[in-house]
């Protein structure tokens, strides 16, 4: 590919005439989200950090539910089938309820979902260990998962408002909170439950309940600021909504689902490969998972900054090109040689996460909550299905075959990314391609 054609691809001009942004057309989506606003908006850093902290605590709840399962099996004698029902209840809440909560937020103000989601998630998590009845514990798991599902669509909506003009960078700050919360949840569960037992799970609710207060205060202040900004802007702040772009959104959601399958596959099957093929200990295999999660968190922040500085197509197209050879090389490497490569894989897997969430909101500017809920919830569910199919492939073939299959998936991500057009509702100051005109 020539330099000119490469730049054309990254600038997004391979589809003919580039659509004008909503800002250039004088339209937008109203003050609730800031999409298409032609003026620079400063970031509300305190609110953004509070939302990121809330995201960390929400995903801590989700990760802690999974981390509690081995303790429940040992102390309560639950079977794998019992545990599977717990996982199903959690997955259904995340995959199905997030879009519904997002749709509700699109129809009526739903800021209350943020603190309520954190409170419900914290109380459900805290109750799991103190309930002796299996049915009661299952209800607690479902309640915690409903709380997690309630937080995410509104969290992404208000993170966009708090982000100001550099929306992808701001969304990366919000997203990395979730990565950190999910990564530390097994450590926190082990630190509390291992020495104190399951009856100590109420201590796990302290952080989510604290976050509920912080997020409630921060979003209330942010709402007041936005009302004042719109009032100061006068009648010109009222704009017509641009049309929702459903076909590009569908391709983006499917692309994100494939990426979720890669992430789930790496976390599940790379450690299993080390244990079953390389005779590594479970502890050593978990080191690889930690490397992946830490580098993925850095990738979230780095990808958001790169997208705002050099263009969103760059973080959509380059990471999948690096993922394929990196994943394909893993089975042939020693443990020590795998560590830096897994770090690169983690960076590439999460580099486009914040960009994908922002694009989903801009493709559906009139359905921002629904867009966030589908992207974060339902698409991740699709990724889980893909990871399960990879498990069946591993049973039928070999652990190495699963990793080689994972290496093929980024090609689909790249192809889908090349089809994504510049959103009509993109902020006029946001960069799509490498050149400033794109």
N, C-alpha and C positions, 0 to 999 in steps of 0.2 A: 504494500500500500504506500502511495507517495505521501510526501509531507503535506501537500495541499489537500489530498483526500482525507488524510488523518485529521487535519485541522477542521475540515468540513464536517467530519463525523462528530467530533467533539463539540463543534458549534451547533450541531443539530440542524444543519441545513440540507440534509440528504432527502428531505421530504418535500422540497419545493419551497414555495413562499412561506415564510415564517409568520405565524399569526401575531397580531399585535397584542400586547399585554392589556389587561383590564385597565391598568392605570393610564396607558396611552390612549385608550378609547374613552376615558373619562367615566369608567364604571368600576364598581367594586362590590364588596359584599357586606358593607355596613360596619359599624364600629365594633361589633363583637369579635371580629377576628383579625381585622387589619389587612386582609388580602386585597391586593390591588390598590392600596393607598399610594398616591403619587408623592407624598411627603415623607421625609425621614422622621422616624419615631424613635426616641431613646428607649433603651431597654430598662425595664423595671427589675434591677438586679436582685433586690431583696425578695421580691415576689417569685422571681425565677428560681432562686436558690431554695426558697421554701417549697415550691412545687417539686423541685428535684429531690429534696429531702422527703417529701410525701411520696414521690414515686419510689424512692429507695425503700421506704417502710412498707408500701403496698406490695412491691415485689419480694420484700423480705417475708411477708406473710405467705405468698405463693410458694417461695422456696422452702420456707420452714415446714409447711404442710408435708412436702415430699421428704424432707429430712427427718420428720417424726415417724415416718412409716417403719423403718427398721426397729425403733424403740417399741412401737405398738406390737410388732410381730413378736419381739422377745418377751415383753412384759405382759401382754394381754393374750398371747397365743393366737393372734389373727393369722389366717391362712393367706396364701398368695391371692386366692380369689377374693377374700375380704379386702385386701389392699387394692386389688384391681378395681373394685367398686369405688373406693376412695378416689383413685386416680380418675376414673370416669366422671364422677361428680365434679371434680375440680376442672377437668377439661371441658365439660359441657358448659359450665358457668363461664369459663374464659372464652370459648369459641362462639357460643350462641348469645349470651347475655350482653357482651360488650357492644355489638351493633345495636341491640335494642336500647340500651342506655344512651348510646350516642344519638339514636333517632329521637329519643325523648328530649335530649338536650337541644336538638335542632328545632323542635317545635315549641319549647317553652324554656325559660331560664332555669337552669339546673345546677347552679353553683353548689347547692346543698349536697349534691352527690359526692363531692370531694371529701368533706369531713365525715359524712355518714358512711361512705365506703371504707374509710380508714378505721372508724370506730367499729363497724360491723366486722371488718377483717380482723382487727385486733382481738375483739371479744370472742369471735369464733375460734381463732387460733388458740387463745388462752384457755378455752373450755375443752379442747380436744383431750388433753391429758387428765383432766379431773373427772371426766364422765366415764363411768364403768360400762354403761350399756353401749353395745356396738351401734345400735340405731341412733342413739343420742350423739355418739361421736361422729357418725356419718352426717347428721344434721349440722353439727358444728363445723365440719369440713366444708359442707355446702355453703353455710353462712359465710365462712371466711372467704371462699372463692367468689361468692356473690359480691362481697365487699371489694375484692380486688377488681372484679369486672366493672363495678360502678365507678371506681376512681379513674380508670385510664382514659376513656373518651373525653371527659371534662378536663382532666389533667392536661391532655394534649391540646385541647382548645385554648385553655388559659395560658399554657406555656407559649403558644404562638402570640398571644396578646402581649405577654411579658417580654418576649424576645425583642420587640421593636423591629427595626429595619433588617438587621442581620438575623433573619428568622431561622435559617438552618443552624447557625452557630448556637442560637438560643435553644432550639429544639434538641441539639446535641447535649447541652447541659442538662436538660430535663431527662433525656434518654439515658445518660450515663448514670443518673441516680438509680434507675431500675437495674442497670447492670451491676452496680455496687451492692444494692440490696440483695439481689439474687445470689451474688457471689459469697456474701458474708453469712447468709442465712444458715448453711450447714454448720459453720463454725460457731455461731451463736447458739444454735440448738444443742450442739454437742457440749459447749461450755456450761450450759444451764441444766440440761436434762441428764447428761451422763453422771454428774455427781449427786444431783438432787432428786432424780426420778421424774416420771411423767406428771406428778402432782405439781411440779414447778412450772408448768407451761403458762400459767397466768403471768409470770414475769416477762414472757415474750410479747405480751400485749402492751407493755409500757411504751415502747418506741412508736408503734402505730397510733396510740392514743395521744401521745405528745405531738406527733406530726399533724393529727387532726386539728388541734388547736392552732398550730403555727400556720397551716394552710388556710384555715378559715379566716384568720386575721389578715393574712397576706392578700388573699383573693378579694376580700371585702375592700381593702384599700386600693387594690388595682382596679376594681370596678368603679370606685369613686373617681379615680384618676382618669379613666377612660371616659366617663360621663362628662367630666370637666373638659377634656380634650375635644370631644365632639361638640359640646356646647360652644366652646371658643371658636371652633372652625366655622360655625354658622350653617346656613342652609346648604352650602357647597359640600358639606360632609355627607349629605344624604345622596346616595348613588344607586343606580339600578344594579341589580345582581346579574353577573354574567351567567351564561348557560353552564349547566353541569356537563362535564365531558366524561360520559360513562364508559365509552370504549377504551380510551387511554387508562382510565382508572382501573378497569377490569384487567388490563394487561399488567399494570403496576401491581395490583393485588396478587395476581398469579405469580409474578416475578418474586414478590416478597415471600409468598408461600414456598417457592422453590428454595429461596435463600434460608428460610426457617428450617427446611428439611436438611440443608447442609449443616447448619448450626447444631440441630438436634443430633444429626448423624455423627458429627465430630465429637460431641460431648459423650455420646453413648458408646460408639464403636471403636474410637481410637484407644480409650482405656481398656476395652475388652480385648482388642487386638494385642495390647501389651501383656495382659494377664494370660490369655489363652495361647498365644503364639510365642511370645518372648519370655514367658514365665516370670514376668515382673510381679512384684507384690501389689495388692490393691492400693497400699499407701503410695507406692511409687507411681502407679497409674493415675492416682488422683493429683499428683504433682503436675502432670500434663494438663489435667482439667483446669487447675489453678492458673497455669501459664496461659491457657487459652482465654479464660475469663478476664484476667487482668489485662492482657493485650487487647481483648475485645473492647474493654472499657476505654482504653486509650484510643482505639480506632474510632469509637463513637465521637469523641471530642475532636480528634484530628480530622475526621471526615467532614464534620460540620464546618470547621474553619476553612478547610480547602474548598468546600462547595461555595461558600460565600466569597472567597477570595479569587478562585480560579474558574468557577463555574460548576454547576451541578452535574452536567454530563460527564465530567472528568471522574467523579466519584461513583458514578453509575457504571461506567464502561471499563475503567482500568482494573479495579479489584477483582472482578471475575476472571480476567485474563491472567492474573497472578495466581488465583486460587487453583486452577486446574493443574499446572505443573507442580505446585507445592503439595497438593493432596496426593497426586500420583507418585511422588517421590517417597512418601512416608514409609510404605512397607519395606523398602530396601535400605533404610537407614538404621543406625544404632540408636539407642535411647538418647544418648547425649546429643547426637546430631539432629534428632527429632525436635528437641526443645526449641531452638531458634526458629525452626520452620513452623512449628505450631504457633509460635508468637506471631509470625507473619500471617498465618492463616486467621488467627483471631483478629488482627488489625483489619484484614481485608473483609472478613465476614461482617463486621459492624461498621465499616466506613460509610456505608450508604444508608444506614438505618434512619438517621434523622432526616436525610434528604427524602427518603421514601415516605415518611410520615407527612412532611411538608407538602410534597407533591400530591399525595392523596387528598389533603385538604384543599389544594388549589385546583385539582381536577373536579372536585365537588364543592365549590365555594358556598353553595346553598345547603350543603349537607355535611358540614365539617365534623360534627360528632359521629355521624354514621360512617364517614370516611375513615376517621381515626379508629372507630370500633372494629370495622372490618379489617383494616390493615393490621392492627395490633392483635386483635382477637381471632377472627375467623381465619385469616391467612396463617397464623401460627398453628391453628388447628389443622389446616391442610398440611403444614410442615410436619406435624406429628404423625399424620397418616403416612406421609412419605418416608419418615424415619422407620415406622413400623414395617413398611414394605421392604425396606433395606434389611431389616432384621430377618424377614422370611428368606430373602436372597442369601443372607449369611448362613442360615440353617441348611439351605439347599446346596451351597457351594463352599465358600471358605471365608474367614474373617478378612483376608486381604482383598477378596473380590468386592466386599462391601466398600472398602476405602477407594478402590478403583472406580466403582460406580459413583461414589460421592464426587470423585474428580471430574466426572462427566457432566454433572449438574450445572456447574458454573457456565458451561457453554450455552445452556438454555437461558440462564440469567442474562448473559451478554446479548444474545439475540433479542430477547424481550426488551432490554434496555435501549437498544438501537431504534426500536419502534416508538418510543415515548416522545411525543411532541412537547414543545414548550407550552406550559399551561397558559390559557388566556388570562387567568386571574393572578399571574405572577406579579410581584411587586416590581415597579419600574426600575428600582435600584438594585434588584437581584440579578446575578449573572447566571446565564443558562449554559453558554459555551465558553470557550477560551477567550474569544475576542470580546471586547466590551460592547460591541454592537449586538452580540448574540444573546 
